Structure formats: C-alpha cells, structure tokens
C-alpha cells in the first residue's frame, strides 16, 4: 500500500542527486568554480524555529535563533556534550525530572497539525539514545488525549505519532530505535501524504492514511523534549539531543537530503537549486528567496513541485553552472573523464535498476548529461601552439569506452571511425567533415546501459512501426553507442543517397531474448533507434535512420544525423489468417463430432460383446478405457467453447479437460506398456497387471491435477480459453506428461515394428510371402491411434511456417476416436468374428431353436466351453495364459 508513492519519491530524488553528483565531479576536480554557501544551509534558513541546543544561557535558557521563542531547561541533571553539530545537550532522566521546555504553542500548527494547512509541517532533530525503556524523546500534546505529536521508545522499538483530534485521525510509524550514536530523525506530515519519517536523510517508513481516533481538543500544547506531555509530565528520557528544527511546511526529499548533508558536514554542489530556494512562503503569496549564486528559471520552478519531471536537460539549461571555461590539459581531461565514468559506475552498480524499468528515464537523462559534459571537455582541450596534429584522449572503463578529439582547421581526414577496433562502430565519411573550422569529436561506447531498457512501451516512443503493436514491449538488443561532431557533418537528407552515417552494431541478446527471436511462431522487428532529446526527455525514435542490412546477430544502420544509437527489438507473436483459423476450427468441430460418435459406437460394441471370451481380455478393456477418456475429453472440449475465460464454469471446465486429457495420455501409455509386455518382453500374468494399469490410467492424472490445482489454481481458465495458462508455466502440468508418454510410446512402437518386420521376413523365407512391408505398414497404422504418436504433430505445429503440421495435427487428433473405431472395432477380425458369433446366438435365441447343436466359436473351444452352451460371464480380467503370453498380432 505504501510502496508506490514512496518508490516514486525515491526515484525522483535519486534522479536529481545522480545528476548533481555527476556535475559536482567536474566542479571539485577542476577547481575552477568558487566555493559558495552549502545548499543545505539554504534549507535551514527557511525554518520556522531553530534551536541549536549548543548555546545555553545560564545553563537554563534555550535560544530559538529563527523564531525568537525562548525555552528553558527543567531540572539540573543536564550536561553539554559533543554534539553532531558543535555541542549538544545530554539529559539524565534517571536522576530527576529533567527535560527541555520550548514554550506553549496552543492553537498553532505545532501543537495541532490540523491547523498546518496544505503545506504541512516538518520536525527534525539529532538523537543519541541511551535506554530501551519506555521514554519520550520529543512531544507536543498528550499521547492519548490531545492533538499534537510524539516521538517515543519502548522495548518494542521507536515510534512517531501524529494526532489531529479535529478530524479524529491518528498517524503512526514504527522506526528502528537509535542506539548510543547520533542519529538524525526527521518527519513530515501533510493532510494529503500523511506521515513520512526519514532516518539520516533517507526515507524510512510512513503512514499515508492514518486511523480513526477521538477528539479531545488541544489541552496540552507545550512543546517538550525528554518527557511525555500530559500536564504532569513524566517518563523522563535519558539521552542526548542536538539541532532541533521546525519547518511549518513539509520538506521535499531533496531538501531533506541536502539539509542532512549540511548538518553532518558533507559537501555537495553549491549551485544546486533546492525547494527551499524557490519555495512559496506558507504565510503569504510572495516568493521567499534565500541567498544563492544563480537564478533558477520559472520553468524549473514549476517542475520542482513534480520532481519526476526533472531531467538532465532542465538542469543544464536552467542552471548557470559553468563547467571549466579555461582550457584543459589532456592528462587532466583524461582524469576527469575517468572520475566521471567511475561515479556513474558506482551509482548504477549500487542500484536495482535492472529489476525496475521505471529507472529508464533516469538512465536516459544520465546518458545525456555524460554526453554534454564530455562535449564540453573536448571543446576545452588545450592546443599546443601551432600544432597541426589533432589532440585526442581515449580510454576504457567498466561503463564505457571513450574518445575525445580536437581537430585543427583544414585538417585532411578521409573518414572517421569510432571505436577503431571491434565489430560495433560508427563511421563518418570524410566528405561529410567540412574541416572549415576547428572540429571536436566525442565518442562513447556504453557497456552497461542496454541492461536498463528491457520493457520500453511502444506508446512512449516515436517509432510508428512499433506503435502498431502497442501491446508488445520493446527491448534494447545492442550496446548503446554515441558520437557527437561539432560542427555537425554535412549529410544527405535522403536516406537512399550519400553521404550518410554508417552504424554497425552486434546484438547483445540474453538467453530469453534469443529464445524469443528464434521461435518461429514470433515475428521479430529490429529498429535502428536513437534517444531524441528535442522534447526535453529521452524518447526513442527512428526518424532519419534505416536498417540497411543484418540478421539476428548484427544490424547495419544508415542515418543522416549523429546522437546515441542502439538496436531495439520487438517480438510479436504471429497469428493465423482468418481463413486458416476458420478452416482449422471447422476441422476440429467436424473431427471431434465424428470421433465422439465413433467412440460411442466402440464402447457400445465392446459392452455388447463382453460375453465373448476374445473381447474379455485385457487388451479390449484397455481400449475401452482409452476410448472412454477420449470421448469425455472431446465432449468437454466442444462444450468449453461456449464459456468465457475468467468465469467459474470456464475454470471448472479447464480442470476437467486437464484431467481427462491426462487420462487419455495415461491410457495411451498403458496401451504401449501392454503391447510391450505381449510382443517384446512377456512378463507377469494379466491378473497381476490390471491394478497397475488402472493406477496409471486414472490415478496418476488425478495426482498431477491435484498438485497443479493446489499450486496454481488461478492458472485454469483465465485467459484465451478454458485451458491452462501459457504464461506462468502451468501448461507444463500437461505438456510434460504428454511428451513423456509420446517418447515412451515411440520407443515401444519402434521395438514392436522391428519384431513384426522380423516375423514378416521369416514368413517370407518359409512361405515366400512378399507382403512383409505391407504387413509392417498396417501394423504401424493400427498402433498409431492407440499410442497417441500423432500428437507429435502438435510439437511440430508451433508456428505459421509449419502450417502443414497444424492441419495434420487438427485432422489426426480430432479423428483419433474415428481411427480407434476403424482399426480396433470395425476392421478388427476378432471383433468381427465375435459379432458374427453373437449374431448367430441372437438369431437362434430369437427363433427359439434351443436343441440344435450350434458349432462353438473357436475362442470358446480354446477356453474349454462346450458347444451349444452360452459361455458364462467371466471375471473382467481374463487370466488365460494363452491370452497373456502369446505374441498377439490379431489386430493387424
């Protein structure tokens, strides 16, 4: 709940401080800018009340150096100690009622925050805590029955509380209790943002909403340090305090940081503008302006109120910050460059920017700032007399390789390339370099910046082609390279004519990006793009650039301008044309309908013929279970098309589809294992295997579904259709078992086919039967439907380039039930013979001819049944060893 606003605030603050740090590098190193007042002192100058706590008149007086409110010390157990800033006051609450009293502030913003108005209020002090018992550090108003605030500690930690009884609210934040060392505690409060607490200049925690409380008025309006404020006082604190400051407005994160830096004596860039230096007074509409060296533009004033809008160009244009205007020796320029890039590296490596795409605008501003500083240094490189040779410095760092050149007038340069070595470079043709005046060239090849542009919204770019696919993010696919030439080279406005800038960039793709690009179900768009700062923000654009050559490994770009360049990649999933979608849907509907009808006939046939011994064996029971699983799965599939994703019926349908399709695959596996046991390696009796077959066929899918639902129920029936989600990996709860079954059954099919081929070859030797190939082909055709091998087309049908496999997959799998009926019922010799036998029995029975000896069916003879006697129904599982241990190719 609190993360978003505070995260945004930290982002803006870091952005501002980052640019400030980079600019200060040159100020400190070059030693050309005169020192001025610390910007944190400007913040302090805007305070409403300031007690240094190091100037105690007669040990009992407290002087307010800004607000002219004199306080006093209550008690005698105090000491002047070494403070954070000069001196501080140590209170020993264990030896008497000792505390600091700063006066009564009844009906003021200090005692009743509800009176502060929209500007809010800020309290700041340094605290060195020497206890863990329940004591008050600072308070105004009673903790329970008064408006005001309090900072207190107990064995559970430290707390900051605000009470606005007028609107019946209480704000509370839990802070880590300071130890016996100086800790800066600052907290702000406004009606809109609530309570925000900063520890040592950095945001720690807050309470933006508060809770309901009761209104007791404002009976205790004294401002005190070292005790609770309930009229009688008490809970005296033991600890040291220093620099107590109150602002009758809420400081910005930037002002807080700068004040803290000033208080601890840490230097920052003195010309940096603060909210304090441009803040409108809380009491009047006039501008309160503190002393500062450089004016700030009205545009920047407007933007400071929204720090997220601050960028490098605003600072560079609005600040009268002068980078060194005198010439710089090459060695000094090189040292400055190394320092600058080292500072950049320290900032980006100590951040989590790679995990947070909100930092992309900060990185863009950072790149522009570095480029501008480098351009300035190149222009100030010191020439050596009348030398006609170019001045140049270059080097490498973990952030970027760099090159700065200053070329004299009329110098003959056929062309320029940066970097001079490597596969990625920018080339400027010599004819574009006029050399009619002194020319400066700055090149930067960034090593890390591409890591921070992983999810660029197409709508935030000026790339028209990318906007057409606005739902698919853009990623940087190469290093960022920059080249600036001043004066600008004369280039052709026509991208099909010379001269043009040539940019060659090798692609830097992560493993995930490579998989996306190589997936033929995706279409990859590669853009030659640059950061366009004409709108004061770094916006990616491809205007004036064209990708002339390349593949997934590199790109060649031609452009008619110079700036920062990179290759951007956008991956868009391919979609079938409407005609193919309709055709595949029609095939699926028709095929599934035919299969459902055929599977129903198959199950009825097996049920009717179940009294015939040849149909009673395990093989046909496995066929029946497989047919039932496929029948239910396909019925559910047709019904699921009627439900909308995200609804409860759709979610239930997705779970049932998952279970029954897994059951279908499980029984395909059982078909394969049973076939293997009959043909390849005979083992066990049929009675010993039926339990394992049912455990595999119905039990294992149930276990997988239960585990999948337990871990990721939200992945069922949410997007696209009533099926498993393709985004979070839940689909593997179906794909992994299915692939396992397909691979096992392919192995079994190969083994069985080899045996059939060997038997056929032996028959050819003995009987000269030339139909061995035909027999093997028939066997494969018969076994394919029950083993599910046709699902391999689903693996191959992953993209539009394999449209044939999509049609094959739709035909074979929607008609799987039809093929099972065709090969294992209609064309099966055993089933046909059993049906004929059953028909004879029905005919004789219906004719009431009961005394005629009917020639027994051959299978009854095999099983010892007497002629003329209808076989009794045996156990569901036929335990005949003849059935179990022979090589059974009767289906062929």
MOLIN-V631631 format. One record per run of one state. SS is the DSSP state (alpha for helix, beta for strand, coil for the rest). FROM is the first residue (numbers start at 1). TO is the last residue. If there is no record, write none. Layout:
{{SS & FROM & TO} {SS & FROM & TO}}
This chain:
{{coil & 1 & 2} {alpha & 3 & 30} {coil & 31 & 38} {alpha & 39 & 45} {coil & 46 & 48} {beta & 49 & 51} {coil & 52 & 55} {beta & 56 & 57} {coil & 58 & 60} {beta & 61 & 62} {coil & 63 & 70} {beta & 71 & 74} {coil & 75 & 77} {beta & 78 & 82} {coil & 83 & 86} {beta & 87 & 92} {alpha & 93 & 95} {coil & 96 & 98} {beta & 99 & 104} {coil & 105 & 112} {alpha & 113 & 115} {coil & 116 & 120} {beta & 121 & 129} {coil & 130 & 134} {beta & 135 & 140} {coil & 141 & 147} {beta & 148 & 154} {coil & 155 & 156} {beta & 157 & 164} {alpha & 165 & 167} {coil & 168 & 168} {beta & 169 & 175} {coil & 176 & 182} {beta & 183 & 190} {coil & 191 & 193} {beta & 194 & 199} {coil & 200 & 201} {beta & 202 & 207} {coil & 208 & 210} {beta & 211 & 212} {coil & 213 & 221} {beta & 222 & 225} {coil & 226 & 237} {beta & 238 & 247} {coil & 248 & 252} {alpha & 253 & 264} {coil & 265 & 274} {alpha & 275 & 278} {coil & 279 & 279} {beta & 280 & 280} {coil & 281 & 286} {beta & 287 & 287} {coil & 288 & 297} {alpha & 298 & 304} {coil & 305 & 306} {alpha & 307 & 309} {coil & 310 & 311} {alpha & 312 & 318} {coil & 319 & 327} {beta & 328 & 328} {coil & 329 & 329} {alpha & 330 & 349} {coil & 350 & 352} {alpha & 353 & 355} {coil & 356 & 356} {alpha & 357 & 379} {coil & 380 & 380} {beta & 381 & 381} {coil & 382 & 390} {beta & 391 & 396} {coil & 397 & 399} {beta & 400 & 407} {coil & 408 & 414} {beta & 415 & 418} {coil & 419 & 424} {beta & 425 & 429} {alpha & 430 & 432} {coil & 433 & 438} {beta & 439 & 446} {coil & 447 & 448} {alpha & 449 & 452} {coil & 453 & 455} {beta & 456 & 456} {coil & 457 & 457} {alpha & 458 & 460} {coil & 461 & 463} {alpha & 464 & 467} {coil & 468 & 473} {beta & 474 & 476} {coil & 477 & 477} {beta & 478 & 478} {coil & 479 & 479} {beta & 480 & 486} {coil & 487 & 500} {beta & 501 & 507} {coil & 508 & 510} {alpha & 511 & 518} {coil & 519 & 521} {beta & 522 & 532} {coil & 533 & 538} {beta & 539 & 541} {coil & 542 & 544} {beta & 545 & 550} {coil & 551 & 553} {beta & 554 & 559} {coil & 560 & 563} {beta & 564 & 573} {coil & 574 & 577} {alpha & 578 & 611} {coil & 612 & 612} {alpha & 613 & 615} {coil & 616 & 617} {alpha & 618 & 640} {coil & 641 & 647} {alpha & 648 & 680} {coil & 681 & 685} {alpha & 686 & 715} {beta & 716 & 716} {coil & 717 & 723} {beta & 724 & 724} {coil & 725 & 731} {alpha & 732 & 767} {coil & 768 & 771} {alpha & 772 & 787} {coil & 788 & 788} {alpha & 789 & 796} {coil & 797 & 799} {alpha & 800 & 814} {coil & 815 & 815} {alpha & 816 & 826} {coil & 827 & 828} {alpha & 829 & 846} {coil & 847 & 857} {alpha & 858 & 862} {coil & 863 & 880} {alpha & 881 & 884} {coil & 885 & 892}}
